[in-house]
Structure formats: structure tokens, C-alpha cells
Amino acid sequence: MTPPSKNCLEDARGQLANCVLFRGLPTGEREALIGRARMRQVEDGEPIFLMGSPGTSMMAVLSGRVRISIPSNEGREIVLAVLQPGEVFGEIAVLDGKDRTADAHAVTACILAVLERRDVLEFLEREPDAWLRVVEVLCGRLRATDRQMAEVATQQLPVRLAKALLRMSYVETLSRPADRVQVSQRELGNIVGAARESVNKCLNEWQRSGWVRIERTAIAISDRTTLELVANRC
């Protein structure tokens, strides 16, 4: 992958300024922190960090998608989240100075903005009001993980699958749902706690009914209203 151009770096820093963690903060302080960010390019499938490794930096997704996961006792990957552009990750280890709590892999080729721990902590000391935004991000991440674990334990596959597709269709940087979710059926299975074959069977039934359209590396949502009805079914 070729190094990003100067214009690309400027665009990337502009995206970082609008990411969920820094939006609404004072312009001067925000720009000072973002100016310290370095860009990292990651190839499709490449590990970004692994659980147990030192947490010396946090990152924001500027382009591409990142999978956050943990290994199960049986050796299977449990996907906690698939992050889209505008979302941050790695913040827990940065704040407490301990090791990473999960693995992070590039689902596609990615450009990441990397902020070192010392820069983040200095920024938070200068801008104590920013802690509220950090807490909101952490609480949102915790609630999402708790919700996903509860769904896997208590709900039928069609309900879990519909909820996962609807959640993943919401693009933070656009503040609106997208019509297409970039995800493989294997990744969907890891997210909802089901075998790829079971996910494929359910999606094929939905495709025959006209609710979704299965593409090579994505699922297109054709009937969002019906999926919402399935997702809300107890």
C-alpha cells in the first residue's frame, strides 16, 4: 500500500475531527490533538493489535472496517463489533494503561488515525470537560456488548440476525442508515453466535421474500420495515 499523500493526510485529519470522540470539543484544543495523530495503513486481514498486547495508543477508523473480537474457550472467534469510519477503538487500554482487552483486525484495507497515550492523557488534563464524551463512548460500547451477549443467549437466530444487520447499517459519519452492509456471512455468524450455514439459510429465505439481497461481500437491505418487525419480535 502506497503512503498517503499530503492531501490524503489533511482529509484524514478532517475526518478525525468529526469522529464520535472529538465532535463538539473546543476547536483549538481538538486541532492541536489531531495534529499529533499519525496515519497508519493496514492491509485486508492484517492484525492491528492482539489481546494482551500493551495498550500504548488509541485509534480512529478513517476508511475501511475494523473487527473487534475475543477468542472463545473452544477457540472460536466471538465478534464484539465491526467498526465503521468515524468510530474509535483501543481507548480502554489507553485510559487505564493496561493490556488490550480484545483483538483488532482489518476487515478491509484501512486507514487509521493513531493517537499515543501520552498525547490523549495530556489533552484530557487540559480539557476536563472532554471526559464526559469519553465516558459516553465507553458506556455506549459496554451497553452494546452486553446487549449482544444477551441476544445470543436468549433470542432466536432470525431476531439476532435482523438486529445485527440493522445496527451495522447505521453509519455514524452519515447519521443515517445505509442500504448496504459490508459484511461476509462468516462474519455475521461470528457476530450473532451461529454457524455460517445457518446464517446463509436464513438470508436465503429473506432474499426469496424480497427483504434482503445477498451480494459477494455485502448484504443489501431491500425491506427495512420488515426487518425491523423481525428484530422487534420476542
PyRosetta script that sets phi, psi and omega in degrees:
from pyrosetta import init, pose_from_sequence

init()
pose = pose_from_sequence("MTPPSKNCLEDARGQLANCVLFRGLPTGEREALIGRARMRQVEDGEPIFLMGSPGTSMMAVLSGRVRISIPSNEGREIVLAVLQPGEVFGEIAVLDGKDRTADAHAVTACILAVLERRDVLEFLEREPDAWLRVVEVLCGRLRATDRQMAEVATQQLPVRLAKALLRMSYVETLSRPADRVQVSQRELGNIVGAARESVNKCLNEWQRSGWVRIERTAIAISDRTTLELVANRC")
pose.set_psi(1, 129.4)
pose.set_omega(1, -177.4)
pose.set_phi(2, -74.5)
pose.set_psi(2, 149.5)
pose.set_omega(2, 179.2)
pose.set_phi(3, -61.3)
pose.set_psi(3, 147.2)
pose.set_omega(3, -179.8)
pose.set_phi(4, -68.8)
pose.set_psi(4, 145.0)
pose.set_omega(4, 178.5)
pose.set_phi(5, -75.2)
pose.set_psi(5, 171.9)
pose.set_omega(5, 178.6)
pose.set_phi(6, -61.5)
pose.set_psi(6, -43.5)
pose.set_omega(6, 178.4)
pose.set_phi(7, -63.0)
pose.set_psi(7, -37.8)
pose.set_omega(7, 178.8)
pose.set_phi(8, -63.6)
pose.set_psi(8, -41.4)
pose.set_omega(8, 178.8)
pose.set_phi(9, -64.2)
pose.set_psi(9, -41.0)
pose.set_omega(9, 178.6)
pose.set_phi(10, -63.9)
pose.set_psi(10, -42.2)
pose.set_omega(10, 177.7)
pose.set_phi(11, -63.0)
pose.set_psi(11, -40.9)
pose.set_omega(11, -178.4)
pose.set_phi(12, -64.5)
pose.set_psi(12, -41.0)
pose.set_omega(12, 178.7)
pose.set_phi(13, -67.5)
pose.set_psi(13, -32.1)
pose.set_omega(13, 175.1)
pose.set_phi(14, -64.8)
pose.set_psi(14, -39.7)
pose.set_omega(14, 176.0)
pose.set_phi(15, -65.0)
pose.set_psi(15, -39.4)
pose.set_omega(15, 179.1)
pose.set_phi(16, -61.5)
pose.set_psi(16, -38.0)
pose.set_omega(16, 179.4)
pose.set_phi(17, -62.1)
pose.set_psi(17, -27.7)
pose.set_omega(17, -178.4)
pose.set_phi(18, -96.3)
pose.set_psi(18, 2.8)
pose.set_omega(18, -177.5)
pose.set_phi(19, -71.7)
pose.set_psi(19, 164.7)
pose.set_omega(19, -168.1)
pose.set_phi(20, -58.7)
pose.set_psi(20, -30.9)
pose.set_omega(20, -174.6)
pose.set_phi(21, -78.9)
pose.set_psi(21, -30.9)
pose.set_omega(21, -171.5)
pose.set_phi(22, -106.5)
pose.set_psi(22, -8.5)
pose.set_omega(22, -179.0)
pose.set_phi(23, -62.5)
pose.set_psi(23, 133.5)
pose.set_omega(23, 176.9)
pose.set_phi(24, 89.3)
pose.set_psi(24, -1.7)
pose.set_omega(24, 179.0)
pose.set_phi(25, -86.3)
pose.set_psi(25, 160.9)
pose.set_omega(25, 179.8)
pose.set_phi(26, -54.7)
pose.set_psi(26, 134.7)
pose.set_omega(26, -171.7)
pose.set_phi(27, -59.5)
pose.set_psi(27, -45.4)
pose.set_omega(27, -176.2)
pose.set_phi(28, -61.9)
pose.set_psi(28, -49.6)
pose.set_omega(28, -179.5)
pose.set_phi(29, -65.4)
pose.set_psi(29, -39.9)
pose.set_omega(29, -179.7)
pose.set_phi(30, -62.7)
pose.set_psi(30, -44.8)
pose.set_omega(30, -179.5)
pose.set_phi(31, -66.8)
pose.set_psi(31, -34.6)
pose.set_omega(31, 178.2)
pose.set_phi(32, -63.5)
pose.set_psi(32, -42.3)
pose.set_omega(32, 179.3)
pose.set_phi(33, -69.4)
pose.set_psi(33, -44.7)
pose.set_omega(33, -177.9)
pose.set_phi(34, -64.0)
pose.set_psi(34, -31.8)
pose.set_omega(34, 178.0)
pose.set_phi(35, -62.9)
pose.set_psi(35, -20.4)
pose.set_omega(35, 178.5)
pose.set_phi(36, -89.0)
pose.set_psi(36, -8.4)
pose.set_omega(36, -178.2)
pose.set_phi(37, -69.9)
pose.set_psi(37, 142.1)
pose.set_omega(37, 172.4)
pose.set_phi(38, -110.1)
pose.set_psi(38, 150.1)
pose.set_omega(38, -178.9)
pose.set_phi(39, -93.2)
pose.set_psi(39, 139.2)
pose.set_omega(39, 177.2)
pose.set_phi(40, -128.3)
pose.set_psi(40, 129.8)
pose.set_omega(40, 177.2)
pose.set_phi(41, -103.0)
pose.set_psi(41, 135.1)
pose.set_omega(41, -175.6)
pose.set_phi(42, -129.2)
pose.set_psi(42, 135.7)
pose.set_omega(42, -179.7)
pose.set_phi(43, -79.7)
pose.set_psi(43, 159.3)
pose.set_omega(43, 176.4)
pose.set_phi(44, -53.2)
pose.set_psi(44, 125.2)
pose.set_omega(44, 177.3)
pose.set_phi(45, 84.9)
pose.set_psi(45, -7.6)
pose.set_omega(45, -176.9)
pose.set_phi(46, -74.3)
pose.set_psi(46, 138.0)
pose.set_omega(46, 174.9)
pose.set_phi(47, -70.3)
pose.set_psi(47, 138.0)
pose.set_omega(47, 177.0)
pose.set_phi(48, -93.7)
pose.set_psi(48, -46.2)
pose.set_omega(48, 166.8)
pose.set_phi(49, -157.1)
pose.set_psi(49, 164.1)
pose.set_omega(49, -178.0)
pose.set_phi(50, -119.7)
pose.set_psi(50, 152.1)
pose.set_omega(50, 178.9)
pose.set_phi(51, -57.5)
pose.set_psi(51, 134.4)
pose.set_omega(51, -179.3)
pose.set_phi(52, 93.5)
pose.set_psi(52, -11.4)
pose.set_omega(52, 177.8)
pose.set_phi(53, -79.7)
pose.set_psi(53, 157.7)
pose.set_omega(53, -178.3)
pose.set_phi(54, -61.2)
pose.set_psi(54, 139.1)
pose.set_omega(54, -179.8)
pose.set_phi(55, -98.9)
pose.set_psi(55, 82.7)
pose.set_omega(55, -174.6)
pose.set_phi(56, -99.2)
pose.set_psi(56, -3.2)
pose.set_omega(56, -177.6)
pose.set_phi(57, -155.1)
pose.set_psi(57, 158.8)
pose.set_omega(57, 170.6)
pose.set_phi(58, -117.4)
pose.set_psi(58, 162.7)
pose.set_omega(58, -171.7)
pose.set_phi(59, -139.3)
pose.set_psi(59, 156.1)
pose.set_omega(59, 172.6)
pose.set_phi(60, -124.8)
pose.set_psi(60, 139.2)
pose.set_omega(60, 178.2)
pose.set_phi(61, -81.7)
pose.set_psi(61, 119.2)
pose.set_omega(61, 178.4)
pose.set_phi(62, -98.8)
pose.set_psi(62, -34.2)
pose.set_omega(62, 172.8)
pose.set_phi(63, -153.0)
pose.set_psi(63, 153.1)
pose.set_omega(63, -177.2)
pose.set_phi(64, 88.1)
pose.set_psi(64, -169.4)
pose.set_omega(64, -178.7)
pose.set_phi(65, -134.9)
pose.set_psi(65, 146.3)
pose.set_omega(65, -177.6)
pose.set_phi(66, -124.7)
pose.set_psi(66, 134.0)
pose.set_omega(66, 179.2)
pose.set_phi(67, -101.6)
pose.set_psi(67, 126.1)
pose.set_omega(67, 175.5)
pose.set_phi(68, -104.9)
pose.set_psi(68, 126.2)
pose.set_omega(68, -174.5)
pose.set_phi(69, -150.6)
pose.set_psi(69, 166.1)
pose.set_omega(69, 173.3)
pose.set_phi(70, -133.1)
pose.set_psi(70, 151.6)
pose.set_omega(70, 176.6)
pose.set_phi(71, -82.3)
pose.set_psi(71, 142.1)
pose.set_omega(71, 175.9)
pose.set_phi(72, -84.1)
pose.set_psi(72, 171.8)
pose.set_omega(72, 177.8)
pose.set_phi(73, -63.7)
pose.set_psi(73, -25.2)
pose.set_omega(73, 179.2)
pose.set_phi(74, -87.4)
pose.set_psi(74, 1.5)
pose.set_omega(74, 179.6)
pose.set_phi(75, 88.7)
pose.set_psi(75, 3.4)
pose.set_omega(75, 179.1)
pose.set_phi(76, -87.1)
pose.set_psi(76, 147.1)
pose.set_omega(76, 179.5)
pose.set_phi(77, -80.3)
pose.set_psi(77, 128.6)
pose.set_omega(77, 174.5)
pose.set_phi(78, -105.7)
pose.set_psi(78, 113.5)
pose.set_omega(78, -177.5)
pose.set_phi(79, -84.2)
pose.set_psi(79, 122.1)
pose.set_omega(79, 179.0)
pose.set_phi(80, -89.9)
pose.set_psi(80, -33.4)
pose.set_omega(80, -178.4)
pose.set_phi(81, -164.8)
pose.set_psi(81, 151.1)
pose.set_omega(81, 167.9)
pose.set_phi(82, -118.2)
pose.set_psi(82, 112.1)
pose.set_omega(82, -171.2)
pose.set_phi(83, -91.0)
pose.set_psi(83, 140.8)
pose.set_omega(83, -178.7)
pose.set_phi(84, -106.4)
pose.set_psi(84, 169.8)
pose.set_omega(84, 176.3)
pose.set_phi(85, -54.4)
pose.set_psi(85, 136.6)
pose.set_omega(85, -178.5)
pose.set_phi(86, 100.1)
pose.set_psi(86, -9.7)
pose.set_omega(86, -179.5)
pose.set_phi(87, -99.8)
pose.set_psi(87, 152.8)
pose.set_omega(87, -178.2)
pose.set_phi(88, -110.9)
pose.set_psi(88, 157.4)
pose.set_omega(88, 176.1)
pose.set_phi(89, -155.2)
pose.set_psi(89, 165.3)
pose.set_omega(89, -178.1)
pose.set_phi(90, 81.6)
pose.set_psi(90, 9.3)
pose.set_omega(90, -173.8)
pose.set_phi(91, -76.3)
pose.set_psi(91, -26.6)
pose.set_omega(91, -176.5)
pose.set_phi(92, -65.1)
pose.set_psi(92, -50.8)
pose.set_omega(92, -179.2)
pose.set_phi(93, -64.6)
pose.set_psi(93, -32.4)
pose.set_omega(93, 178.2)
pose.set_phi(94, -64.9)
pose.set_psi(94, -40.5)
pose.set_omega(94, -175.6)
pose.set_phi(95, -75.6)
pose.set_psi(95, -38.6)
pose.set_omega(95, -177.8)
pose.set_phi(96, -99.5)
pose.set_psi(96, -6.3)
pose.set_omega(96, 176.1)
pose.set_phi(97, 75.1)
pose.set_psi(97, 11.1)
pose.set_omega(97, -178.5)
pose.set_phi(98, -101.2)
pose.set_psi(98, -173.4)
pose.set_omega(98, -174.7)
pose.set_phi(99, -74.1)
pose.set_psi(99, 164.3)
pose.set_omega(99, 177.9)
pose.set_phi(100, -62.2)
pose.set_psi(100, 142.1)
pose.set_omega(100, -177.8)
pose.set_phi(101, -97.9)
pose.set_psi(101, -2.7)
pose.set_omega(101, -178.9)
pose.set_phi(102, -158.9)
pose.set_psi(102, 169.4)
pose.set_omega(102, 173.2)
pose.set_phi(103, -89.2)
pose.set_psi(103, 150.9)
pose.set_omega(103, 172.9)
pose.set_phi(104, -131.1)
pose.set_psi(104, 124.0)
pose.set_omega(104, 178.3)
pose.set_phi(105, -126.7)
pose.set_psi(105, 149.4)
pose.set_omega(105, 174.6)
pose.set_phi(106, -77.6)
pose.set_psi(106, 122.2)
pose.set_omega(106, 175.3)
pose.set_phi(107, -76.5)
pose.set_psi(107, -37.9)
pose.set_omega(107, 174.8)
pose.set_phi(108, -130.1)
pose.set_psi(108, 175.5)
pose.set_omega(108, 171.1)
pose.set_phi(109, -58.7)
pose.set_psi(109, 134.4)
pose.set_omega(109, -172.4)
pose.set_phi(110, -130.1)
pose.set_psi(110, 153.1)
pose.set_omega(110, 163.1)
pose.set_phi(111, -116.0)
pose.set_psi(111, 125.2)
pose.set_omega(111, -178.2)
pose.set_phi(112, -117.1)
pose.set_psi(112, 146.5)
pose.set_omega(112, 169.3)
pose.set_phi(113, -100.1)
pose.set_psi(113, 125.9)
pose.set_omega(113, -174.9)
pose.set_phi(114, -111.4)
pose.set_psi(114, 126.5)
pose.set_omega(114, 176.6)
pose.set_phi(115, -116.2)
pose.set_psi(115, 126.6)
pose.set_omega(115, -179.0)
pose.set_phi(116, -74.3)
pose.set_psi(116, 152.2)
pose.set_omega(116, -175.2)
pose.set_phi(117, -57.6)
pose.set_psi(117, -43.0)
pose.set_omega(117, -177.2)
pose.set_phi(118, -63.2)
pose.set_psi(118, -37.1)
pose.set_omega(118, 179.5)
pose.set_phi(119, -69.1)
pose.set_psi(119, -40.4)
pose.set_omega(119, 179.5)
pose.set_phi(120, -64.3)
pose.set_psi(120, -45.4)
pose.set_omega(120, -177.8)
pose.set_phi(121, -67.4)
pose.set_psi(121, -39.0)
pose.set_omega(121, 176.3)
pose.set_phi(122, -62.2)
pose.set_psi(122, -40.6)
pose.set_omega(122, 178.6)
pose.set_phi(123, -62.2)
pose.set_psi(123, -44.8)
pose.set_omega(123, -178.6)
pose.set_phi(124, -67.6)
pose.set_psi(124, -30.1)
pose.set_omega(124, 175.2)
pose.set_phi(125, -67.8)
pose.set_psi(125, -39.0)
pose.set_omega(125, 179.9)
pose.set_phi(126, -75.4)
pose.set_psi(126, -29.8)
pose.set_omega(126, -175.8)
pose.set_phi(127, -125.2)
pose.set_psi(127, 75.3)
pose.set_omega(127, -177.0)
pose.set_phi(128, -61.2)
pose.set_psi(128, -24.5)
pose.set_omega(128, 177.8)
pose.set_phi(129, -64.1)
pose.set_psi(129, -21.5)
pose.set_omega(129, -179.3)
pose.set_phi(130, -69.8)
pose.set_psi(130, -19.1)
pose.set_omega(130, 179.2)
pose.set_phi(131, -59.7)
pose.set_psi(131, -34.2)
pose.set_omega(131, -179.8)
pose.set_phi(132, -61.3)
pose.set_psi(132, -41.3)
pose.set_omega(132, 178.7)
pose.set_phi(133, -66.2)
pose.set_psi(133, -39.1)
pose.set_omega(133, 177.7)
pose.set_phi(134, -61.3)
pose.set_psi(134, -45.1)
pose.set_omega(134, 179.2)
pose.set_phi(135, -61.9)
pose.set_psi(135, -40.6)
pose.set_omega(135, 178.8)
pose.set_phi(136, -61.4)
pose.set_psi(136, -42.8)
pose.set_omega(136, 179.5)
pose.set_phi(137, -64.0)
pose.set_psi(137, -45.8)
pose.set_omega(137, -179.4)
pose.set_phi(138, -63.8)
pose.set_psi(138, -42.6)
pose.set_omega(138, 179.3)
pose.set_phi(139, -65.1)
pose.set_psi(139, -40.4)
pose.set_omega(139, 177.5)
pose.set_phi(140, -61.5)
pose.set_psi(140, -41.4)
pose.set_omega(140, 178.8)
pose.set_phi(141, -65.0)
pose.set_psi(141, -41.8)
pose.set_omega(141, -179.9)
pose.set_phi(142, -65.8)
pose.set_psi(142, -43.4)
pose.set_omega(142, 178.7)
pose.set_phi(143, -62.2)
pose.set_psi(143, -40.5)
pose.set_omega(143, -179.4)
pose.set_phi(144, -64.4)
pose.set_psi(144, -41.2)
pose.set_omega(144, 178.9)
pose.set_phi(145, -66.5)
pose.set_psi(145, -44.3)
pose.set_omega(145, 178.1)
pose.set_phi(146, -60.4)
pose.set_psi(146, -42.3)
pose.set_omega(146, -179.6)
pose.set_phi(147, -63.7)
pose.set_psi(147, -42.1)
pose.set_omega(147, -179.1)
pose.set_phi(148, -65.3)
pose.set_psi(148, -42.6)
pose.set_omega(148, 179.1)
pose.set_phi(149, -64.1)
pose.set_psi(149, -39.5)
pose.set_omega(149, 179.3)
pose.set_phi(150, -66.4)
pose.set_psi(150, -39.6)
pose.set_omega(150, 179.8)
pose.set_phi(151, -63.5)
pose.set_psi(151, -44.6)
pose.set_omega(151, -179.2)
pose.set_phi(152, -61.5)
pose.set_psi(152, -36.7)
pose.set_omega(152, -175.9)
pose.set_phi(153, -79.0)
pose.set_psi(153, -28.0)
pose.set_omega(153, -167.4)
pose.set_phi(154, -123.3)
pose.set_psi(154, -13.1)
pose.set_omega(154, -171.7)
pose.set_phi(155, -116.9)
pose.set_psi(155, 153.1)
pose.set_omega(155, -180.0)
pose.set_phi(156, -69.8)
pose.set_psi(156, 156.6)
pose.set_omega(156, -176.0)
pose.set_phi(157, -55.5)
pose.set_psi(157, -47.0)
pose.set_omega(157, -179.0)
pose.set_phi(158, -57.8)
pose.set_psi(158, -38.4)
pose.set_omega(158, 178.9)
pose.set_phi(159, -66.1)
pose.set_psi(159, -46.9)
pose.set_omega(159, -179.8)
pose.set_phi(160, -61.2)
pose.set_psi(160, -42.3)
pose.set_omega(160, -176.7)
pose.set_phi(161, -67.3)
pose.set_psi(161, -43.0)
pose.set_omega(161, 178.6)
pose.set_phi(162, -62.8)
pose.set_psi(162, -43.1)
pose.set_omega(162, 179.6)
pose.set_phi(163, -63.3)
pose.set_psi(163, -41.7)
pose.set_omega(163, -179.2)
pose.set_phi(164, -64.0)
pose.set_psi(164, -44.1)
pose.set_omega(164, 180.0)
pose.set_phi(165, -64.1)
pose.set_psi(165, -41.4)
pose.set_omega(165, -179.7)
pose.set_phi(166, -66.6)
pose.set_psi(166, -41.9)
pose.set_omega(166, 178.0)
pose.set_phi(167, -61.9)
pose.set_psi(167, -45.1)
pose.set_omega(167, -176.1)
pose.set_phi(168, -72.6)
pose.set_psi(168, -17.7)
pose.set_omega(168, 179.8)
pose.set_phi(169, -78.9)
pose.set_psi(169, -13.1)
pose.set_omega(169, 179.5)
pose.set_phi(170, -82.7)
pose.set_psi(170, 119.2)
pose.set_omega(170, -177.8)
pose.set_phi(171, -100.4)
pose.set_psi(171, 113.5)
pose.set_omega(171, -174.6)
pose.set_phi(172, -57.2)
pose.set_psi(172, -42.5)
pose.set_omega(172, -174.9)
pose.set_phi(173, -72.5)
pose.set_psi(173, -19.4)
pose.set_omega(173, 178.1)
pose.set_phi(174, -98.3)
pose.set_psi(174, -14.5)
pose.set_omega(174, -177.9)
pose.set_phi(175, 55.7)
pose.set_psi(175, 34.2)
pose.set_omega(175, 177.8)
pose.set_phi(176, -159.0)
pose.set_psi(176, 159.7)
pose.set_omega(176, 178.8)
pose.set_phi(177, -71.0)
pose.set_psi(177, 148.7)
pose.set_omega(177, 173.5)
pose.set_phi(178, -100.2)
pose.set_psi(178, 159.8)
pose.set_omega(178, -179.9)
pose.set_phi(179, -88.2)
pose.set_psi(179, -6.9)
pose.set_omega(179, -175.4)
pose.set_phi(180, -138.5)
pose.set_psi(180, 133.5)
pose.set_omega(180, 178.4)
pose.set_phi(181, -108.9)
pose.set_psi(181, 118.2)
pose.set_omega(181, 179.5)
pose.set_phi(182, -80.8)
pose.set_psi(182, 96.3)
pose.set_omega(182, -178.1)
pose.set_phi(183, -160.3)
pose.set_psi(183, 144.4)
pose.set_omega(183, 175.5)
pose.set_phi(184, -87.0)
pose.set_psi(184, 161.9)
pose.set_omega(184, 179.0)
pose.set_phi(185, -67.2)
pose.set_psi(185, -31.2)
pose.set_omega(185, 176.4)
pose.set_phi(186, -65.4)
pose.set_psi(186, -42.8)
pose.set_omega(186, 177.5)
pose.set_phi(187, -63.2)
pose.set_psi(187, -41.3)
pose.set_omega(187, 177.6)
pose.set_phi(188, -60.0)
pose.set_psi(188, -41.6)
pose.set_omega(188, 177.9)
pose.set_phi(189, -60.8)
pose.set_psi(189, -41.3)
pose.set_omega(189, 178.6)
pose.set_phi(190, -67.1)
pose.set_psi(190, -32.2)
pose.set_omega(190, -180.0)
pose.set_phi(191, -72.1)
pose.set_psi(191, -43.0)
pose.set_omega(191, -174.5)
pose.set_phi(192, -95.9)
pose.set_psi(192, 1.4)
pose.set_omega(192, 177.0)
pose.set_phi(193, 72.3)
pose.set_psi(193, 46.0)
pose.set_omega(193, -178.8)
pose.set_phi(194, -143.3)
pose.set_psi(194, 159.8)
pose.set_omega(194, 177.1)
pose.set_phi(195, -70.0)
pose.set_psi(195, 150.7)
pose.set_omega(195, 179.1)
pose.set_phi(196, -57.0)
pose.set_psi(196, -38.2)
pose.set_omega(196, -178.6)
pose.set_phi(197, -62.1)
pose.set_psi(197, -39.1)
pose.set_omega(197, 178.8)
pose.set_phi(198, -67.9)
pose.set_psi(198, -40.4)
pose.set_omega(198, 177.2)
pose.set_phi(199, -63.3)
pose.set_psi(199, -43.9)
pose.set_omega(199, -179.7)
pose.set_phi(200, -61.4)
pose.set_psi(200, -41.8)
pose.set_omega(200, 179.6)
pose.set_phi(201, -62.2)
pose.set_psi(201, -44.5)
pose.set_omega(201, -179.8)
pose.set_phi(202, -65.5)
pose.set_psi(202, -44.6)
pose.set_omega(202, -179.2)
pose.set_phi(203, -65.2)
pose.set_psi(203, -37.8)
pose.set_omega(203, 178.6)
pose.set_phi(204, -64.3)
pose.set_psi(204, -38.3)
pose.set_omega(204, 175.8)
pose.set_phi(205, -63.4)
pose.set_psi(205, -42.1)
pose.set_omega(205, 178.8)
pose.set_phi(206, -66.6)
pose.set_psi(206, -36.5)
pose.set_omega(206, 179.6)
pose.set_phi(207, -65.8)
pose.set_psi(207, -41.3)
pose.set_omega(207, 177.7)
pose.set_phi(208, -63.1)
pose.set_psi(208, -29.8)
pose.set_omega(208, 178.8)
pose.set_phi(209, -84.6)
pose.set_psi(209, -7.4)
pose.set_omega(209, 177.9)
pose.set_phi(210, 84.6)
pose.set_psi(210, 16.9)
pose.set_omega(210, -178.9)
pose.set_phi(211, -85.6)
pose.set_psi(211, -36.0)
pose.set_omega(211, -179.8)
pose.set_phi(212, -136.5)
pose.set_psi(212, 169.2)
pose.set_omega(212, 172.8)
pose.set_phi(213, -132.0)
pose.set_psi(213, 124.5)
pose.set_omega(213, -177.4)
pose.set_phi(214, -85.0)
pose.set_psi(214, 122.9)
pose.set_omega(214, 176.1)
pose.set_phi(215, -113.7)
pose.set_psi(215, 175.9)
pose.set_omega(215, -173.4)
pose.set_phi(216, -61.8)
pose.set_psi(216, -44.8)
pose.set_omega(216, -178.4)
pose.set_phi(217, -127.6)
pose.set_psi(217, 23.2)
pose.set_omega(217, -177.2)
pose.set_phi(218, -157.3)
pose.set_psi(218, 164.7)
pose.set_omega(218, 172.3)
pose.set_phi(219, -121.8)
pose.set_psi(219, 118.4)
pose.set_omega(219, 178.2)
pose.set_phi(220, -90.8)
pose.set_psi(220, 132.4)
pose.set_omega(220, -179.9)
pose.set_phi(221, -92.1)
pose.set_psi(221, 114.4)
pose.set_omega(221, -177.9)
pose.set_phi(222, -95.8)
pose.set_psi(222, -30.3)
pose.set_omega(222, -177.0)
pose.set_phi(223, -134.1)
pose.set_psi(223, 83.3)
pose.set_omega(223, -177.1)
pose.set_phi(224, -65.0)
pose.set_psi(224, -36.2)
pose.set_omega(224, -177.7)
pose.set_phi(225, -60.6)
pose.set_psi(225, -44.6)
pose.set_omega(225, 179.9)
pose.set_phi(226, -67.7)
pose.set_psi(226, -39.7)
pose.set_omega(226, 177.0)
pose.set_phi(227, -60.9)
pose.set_psi(227, -38.6)
pose.set_omega(227, 177.8)
pose.set_phi(228, -64.5)
pose.set_psi(228, -36.3)
pose.set_omega(228, 176.6)
pose.set_phi(229, -65.5)
pose.set_psi(229, -41.1)
pose.set_omega(229, 177.6)
pose.set_phi(230, -64.6)
pose.set_psi(230, -43.2)
pose.set_omega(230, -178.3)
pose.set_phi(231, -63.6)
pose.set_psi(231, -31.9)
pose.set_omega(231, -177.9)
pose.set_phi(232, -90.4)
pose.set_psi(232, 2.9)
pose.set_omega(232, 179.3)
pose.set_phi(233, -79.5)
pose.set_psi(233, 130.2)
pose.set_omega(233, -178.7)
pose.set_phi(234, -79.3)
pose.dump_pdb("model.pdb")
